[in-house]
Amino acid sequence: MITLITNIKELLQVRETTIEKVSGAEMATLPTIKNAFLVLEDNLIADFGSMENLPEINPDKVIDATGKVILPSWCDSHTHIVYAGNREQEFVDRINGLTYEEIANRGGGILNSAKKLNETSEDEIYEQSKLRLEEVMHLGTGAVEIKSGYGLTIEGELKMLRVIKKLAENYPISIKATFLGAHAFPTHYKENTDGYIDEIISKMIPEIAKNKLADYVDVFCESGYFSVEETEKIMQAGIDYGLKPKIHVNQFNSIGGIQAGVKFKARSVDHLEIMNPEDIEALKDSETMPVALPSCSYFLSIPYTPAREMIKAGLPLALATDFNPGSTPSGNMNFVVATACIKMKMTPEEAINAATINGAYAMGLSETHGSITKGKKANLIVTKPISSYYQIPYAFASNLIESVFLEGKILE
């Protein structure tokens, strides 16, 4: 099946050859072709260029994209889409003056979600989660990472990871699974934290690896949650079983989690609302992708990741949603891109790079996703007719997407 898209107003994120990521000053450059064509063959990008160089081909389908911008689908490298119920009462509690930490200390937060998860059947969790996945696909996301972490028991964590696996099998979106048993300490281990860490290392990780249910291992490295030493222990256990680390760090405090992530060659370190100069220094020339989650900052009214300082220091940066029931009940990457521009002072070019090619890197998908490159997945966003791609972050509350292609087919 050959699809030819013609008269594209502007084709964004065009890369002749695959690149892993863009860093520092390079992030301000977004290669584009105006008045472009794009050829899709089955589920892959086959060719592209300017209309004046359109070769003679016999497509099965021709789409006229006059006035429309096309870019690679968003790569959302940090979500918690699989969960049960919601936490809207906590949302109102925060309006009434309670902090995120105070709610957690009262048995709310992650422990609230864990209680609901463990009380809900696997089939019901799948039914709830697939609706969220379908929603983000229609909002332009073509690759997504989904974490466990609301089970906090071996049965609950396995249940979540099986749901993630089933979603990956049933939908045309690329999904990476992350084991996040170290999300919080369950109530029955509050006085025996070493016991829970031992359960993660000696029981959960071996069982998850045996069943091939995860690609990555994650830890919430934060004051009141998992220490740097505990984080390192869990990362090493994951590595021993073939799970690469990607970790939550620096959401509320800088305690050395970034340095630990770099030391263990974590694929990414995520959140980064609080960044010291030594944290930025530690990330230089590393394999680790810093990931900002601006809609979490928006929803919790906490600081935003200091993107300008990080980019000025030569670092790469990815953007993700953190879609979860407590601190970011939204998987809208368009809003993330807009918020990065509005609140983090990223340029549209930087934000689009962060949400495509760098997001793909943060999931280990640079070879197949994140740019318009021959041989990559035909996962695309086609906008409505717009004046320029600047309108994507500018019109921050408007849905400017006309259609989404996943695996070369228009999403119905």
C-alpha positions in Angstrom: 0.0 0.0 0.0 1.6 3.3 -1.2 0.2 6.6 0.1 1.3 9.9 -1.4 0.7 13.1 0.5 1.1 16.2 -1.6 1.2 20.0 -1.2 2.2 19.8 2.5 2.5 23.4 3.7 5.5 22.4 5.8 7.0 19.0 6.7 8.7 19.2 10.1 11.6 17.3 11.7 13.0 16.1 8.4 16.3 14.1 9.0 18.1 12.5 6.0 19.8 10.1 8.3 18.8 8.8 11.8 20.1 10.8 14.7 19.9 9.7 18.3 19.1 13.1 19.9 19.7 16.8 19.7 21.4 18.8 22.5 22.1 22.3 23.5 22.2 24.9 20.7 21.2 22.2 18.2 17.8 22.0 19.8 16.9 25.4 18.3 17.1 23.9 14.8 14.1 22.1 13.4 14.8 21.0 9.8 11.7 21.5 7.6 10.7 21.4 3.9 8.0 23.8 2.6 5.6 22.8 -0.1 6.5 19.2 0.4 5.5 15.7 -0.5 5.6 12.5 1.6 5.4 8.9 0.5 4.4 6.1 2.9 4.8 2.5 2.0 2.8 0.2 4.2 3.8 1.2 7.7 7.1 3.0 6.9 8.2 6.4 5.5 9.5 5.7 2.0 10.4 9.1 0.5 9.9 12.9 1.0 11.0 16.1 -0.6 9.8 19.4 -2.1 6.9 19.2 -4.6 9.1 20.4 -7.5 11.2 17.2 -7.0 8.2 14.8 -6.8 9.1 11.6 -8.6 6.8 9.6 -10.9 5.1 7.0 -8.7 1.8 5.1 -8.8 0.3 5.5 -5.4 -2.7 3.5 -4.2 -4.0 6.7 -2.4 -3.3 10.4 -2.8 -4.0 12.9 0.0 -3.8 16.7 -0.6 -2.5 18.5 2.4 -2.7 22.0 1.1 -2.4 24.5 4.0 -1.5 21.7 6.5 1.6 21.0 8.5 2.9 17.4 9.0 5.2 16.3 11.8 6.2 13.0 13.4 3.8 11.8 16.1 4.7 12.8 19.7 6.9 10.4 21.7 5.7 10.5 25.3 8.4 8.8 27.4 6.9 9.1 30.8 3.3 8.0 31.7 1.3 6.1 34.3 -1.7 5.5 32.0 -2.6 2.1 33.6 -4.4 2.7 36.8 -7.8 2.2 38.5 -10.4 4.9 39.3 -9.2 8.5 39.9 -8.1 10.9 42.6 -10.4 13.9 42.0 -11.1 14.2 45.7 -7.4 14.9 46.3 -7.6 17.6 43.6 -10.2 19.4 45.6 -8.2 18.8 48.9 -5.3 20.6 47.3 -7.5 23.5 46.3 -8.5 23.6 50.0 -4.9 24.0 51.0 -3.4 20.5 51.5 0.0 19.9 49.9 0.8 16.8 47.8 3.1 15.6 50.6 0.3 16.1 53.3 -2.2 14.1 51.2 0.4 11.3 50.8 1.0 11.3 54.5 -2.7 10.8 55.2 -2.8 7.6 53.0 -3.7 9.4 49.8 -1.5 9.8 46.8 0.2 6.7 45.4 -1.1 4.5 48.3 -4.6 5.6 47.4 -4.1 4.5 43.8 -2.5 1.2 45.0 -5.5 0.4 47.1 -7.9 0.9 44.2 -5.7 -1.0 41.8 -5.5 -4.0 44.0 -9.2 -4.0 44.5 -9.9 -3.9 40.7 -9.9 -6.8 38.3 -7.3 -7.1 35.6 -10.0 -6.9 32.9 -11.5 -3.7 34.4 -8.1 -2.1 34.6 -7.6 -2.9 31.0 -11.0 -1.4 30.0 -10.3 1.8 31.9 -6.7 2.1 30.6 -7.5 1.5 26.9 -9.7 4.5 26.9 -6.8 6.7 28.0 -4.5 5.2 25.5 -7.1 5.8 22.7 -7.4 9.4 23.8 -3.6 10.1 23.7 -3.4 8.4 20.3 -6.0 10.8 18.9 -4.0 13.7 20.4 -1.1 12.7 18.3 1.0 10.4 20.5 2.6 7.6 18.4 5.0 6.1 21.0 4.5 5.9 24.7 6.2 4.5 27.8 3.8 3.2 30.5 4.9 2.4 34.1 3.6 0.0 36.7 3.9 1.3 40.3 0.3 1.2 41.6 0.4 -2.4 42.7 3.2 -2.3 45.3 2.7 -6.1 45.7 4.0 -8.8 43.4 0.5 -9.6 42.2 -0.5 -6.0 41.7 2.7 -5.1 39.8 2.4 -8.2 37.5 -1.3 -7.4 36.9 -0.4 -3.9 35.7 2.5 -5.1 33.5 0.2 -7.7 31.9 -2.3 -4.9 31.1 0.5 -2.9 29.5 1.5 -5.9 27.4 -2.1 -6.5 26.3 -2.4 -2.8 25.3 0.8 -3.1 23.3 -0.5 -6.2 21.5 -3.9 -4.7 20.7 -3.1 -1.1 19.5 -0.9 0.3 16.7 1.1 2.5 19.0 4.6 1.6 20.1 4.6 0.9 23.9 7.6 0.5 26.2 6.9 -1.0 29.7 8.6 0.1 32.9 8.6 -1.7 36.2 8.1 0.9 39.0 7.6 -1.2 42.1 9.8 1.3 43.9 7.1 4.1 43.6 6.3 4.2 47.3 6.5 2.0 50.4 3.3 0.0 50.9 1.6 0.5 54.3 2.5 -2.9 55.6 6.2 -2.2 54.9 6.3 1.3 56.5 8.3 0.0 59.4 10.3 -2.5 57.3 11.5 -0.6 54.3 14.4 -2.9 53.8 12.0 -5.8 53.6 10.1 -4.2 50.7 13.3 -3.4 48.8 14.3 -7.1 49.3 10.9 -8.1 47.9 11.5 -5.9 44.8 15.0 -7.2 44.2 14.6 -10.9 45.1 11.0 -11.6 44.0 9.5 -8.9 41.7 12.4 -8.2 39.3 13.2 -11.9 38.7 9.5 -12.7 38.1 9.0 -9.7 35.7 12.2 -10.6 33.8 11.2 -14.2 33.5 7.9 -13.3 32.0 9.4 -10.5 29.8 7.0 -7.9 31.0 9.2 -4.9 31.2 11.9 -3.0 29.3 13.0 -0.6 32.0 13.2 -0.4 35.8 12.3 2.8 37.6 12.6 4.2 41.1 11.1 7.3 42.8 14.3 8.7 44.2 13.1 11.4 46.6 13.1 12.5 50.2 10.5 10.4 52.1 10.5 7.8 49.3 13.6 5.9 48.1 17.1 7.1 49.1 20.0 7.3 46.6 21.5 4.2 48.1 18.2 2.3 47.8 17.8 3.6 44.2 21.2 2.3 43.2 20.5 -1.1 44.7 17.3 -1.4 42.7 18.8 -0.1 39.5 21.6 -2.7 39.8 19.1 -5.5 40.4 17.2 -4.4 37.3 20.4 -4.3 35.2 21.3 -7.8 36.4 18.1 -9.0 34.9 18.3 -7.0 31.6 16.2 -4.0 32.7 17.7 -0.6 31.9 17.1 2.1 34.4 15.1 5.3 33.9 14.3 7.1 37.2 12.2 9.8 38.9 14.5 12.4 40.4 14.6 16.0 41.7 10.8 16.5 41.8 10.9 18.2 45.2 14.5 18.0 46.4 18.0 17.5 44.9 19.5 14.5 46.8 22.0 13.0 44.4 19.6 11.0 42.3 20.8 12.5 39.0 24.4 11.5 39.7 23.2 8.0 40.6 21.3 7.8 37.3 24.3 8.9 35.3 26.5 6.5 37.1 24.2 3.5 36.2 23.7 4.8 32.7 20.0 5.4 33.1 18.2 5.9 29.8 16.6 9.0 31.4 16.2 11.0 34.6 12.7 12.5 34.8 11.0 15.4 36.6 14.0 17.8 37.4 11.9 20.6 38.8 14.7 21.3 41.3 18.1 21.5 39.6 21.4 22.6 41.1 24.5 23.5 39.1 26.1 20.2 40.1 23.1 18.3 38.8 23.4 20.0 35.4 27.2 19.3 35.4 26.6 15.6 36.1 24.5 15.2 33.0 27.0 16.7 30.6 28.5 14.2 28.1 26.4 11.4 29.6 24.1 8.8 27.9 21.2 9.9 30.1 18.3 12.0 28.7 16.9 14.7 31.1 13.1 14.6 30.8 10.8 17.5 31.9 7.1 17.1 32.8 5.6 20.6 32.6 2.0 19.6 32.9 2.9 18.1 36.3 4.3 21.5 37.4 1.2 23.2 36.0 -1.2 20.9 37.9 0.7 20.9 41.2 1.8 24.5 41.0 5.4 23.5 41.6 8.5 24.9 39.8 9.1 24.1 36.2 12.3 22.4 35.0 14.9 25.1 34.2 15.1 24.4 30.5 17.0 27.5 29.5 19.8 26.8 32.0 20.0 23.2 30.9 20.0 23.9 27.1 22.6 26.7 27.6 24.8 24.2 29.4 24.7 22.0 26.2 22.3 19.4 27.5 19.5 17.6 25.5 16.0 17.8 27.0 12.9 15.6 26.3 9.3 16.5 27.2 6.7 14.0 28.4 3.2 14.1 30.0 3.6 12.2 33.3 -0.1 11.1 32.7 -1.3 9.8 36.1 -4.3 10.1 38.4 -2.7 12.2 41.1 -0.4 14.8 39.8 -1.1 15.0 36.0 -4.4 13.6 34.8 -3.7 14.5 31.2 -1.9 12.8 28.4 -2.1 15.7 26.0 1.4 16.2 24.5 0.2 19.3 22.6 -0.5 21.0 25.9 3.0 19.8 27.1 4.7 21.4 24.1 2.7 24.7 24.6 3.4 24.8 28.3 7.1 24.2 27.7 7.1 27.3 25.4 4.9 29.4 27.7 6.3 28.5 31.1 9.8 27.1 30.4 10.6 29.6 27.7 11.5 26.9 25.2 11.2 28.0 21.5 8.7 26.0 19.4 11.6 24.4 17.6 13.2 23.3 20.9 9.9 22.0 22.3 9.1 20.0 19.1 12.5 18.5 19.1 12.1 17.6 22.8 8.7 16.0 22.2 9.8 13.9 19.1 13.4 12.9 18.6 14.5 13.4 22.2 11.4 11.7 23.5 12.1 8.7 21.2 15.7 8.5 22.6 14.3 8.5 26.2 12.5 5.3 25.3 15.2 3.7 23.2 13.2 4.3 20.0 15.5 6.6 18.0 16.0 4.1 15.2 12.3 3.9 14.4 10.5 7.0 15.8 10.8 10.7 16.3 11.6 12.1 12.9 10.6 12.1 9.2 13.4 9.8 8.0 13.2 7.1 5.3 12.6 3.7 6.9 11.1 5.0 10.1 7.6 4.3 11.2 4.9 6.2 9.4 3.5 7.7 12.6 2.4 11.3 11.8 0.4 14.2 12.9 -1.5 16.1 10.1 -2.7 19.5 11.4 -5.7 21.4 10.3 -4.9 24.3 7.9 -2.7 26.6 10.1 -0.7 29.7 9.5 2.6 28.1 10.7 3.7 25.5 13.2 4.1 28.2 15.8 0.3 28.0 16.1 0.7 24.6 17.8 2.0 26.1 21.1 0.5 29.6 20.5 -3.2 28.3 20.3 -2.5 26.3 23.4 -6.1 25.2 24.2 -7.1 24.5 20.6 -7.1 21.0 19.0 -5.2 21.7 15.7 -4.9 18.0 14.7 -6.9 17.0 11.7 -5.7 13.4 11.5 -3.1 11.0 13.0 -1.3 8.2 11.1 -0.1 5.2 13.1 1.7 2.4 11.3 0.9 4.1 8.0 -2.9 4.2 8.5 -5.2 7.0 9.5 -6.5 6.6 13.0 -10.3 6.3 12.9 
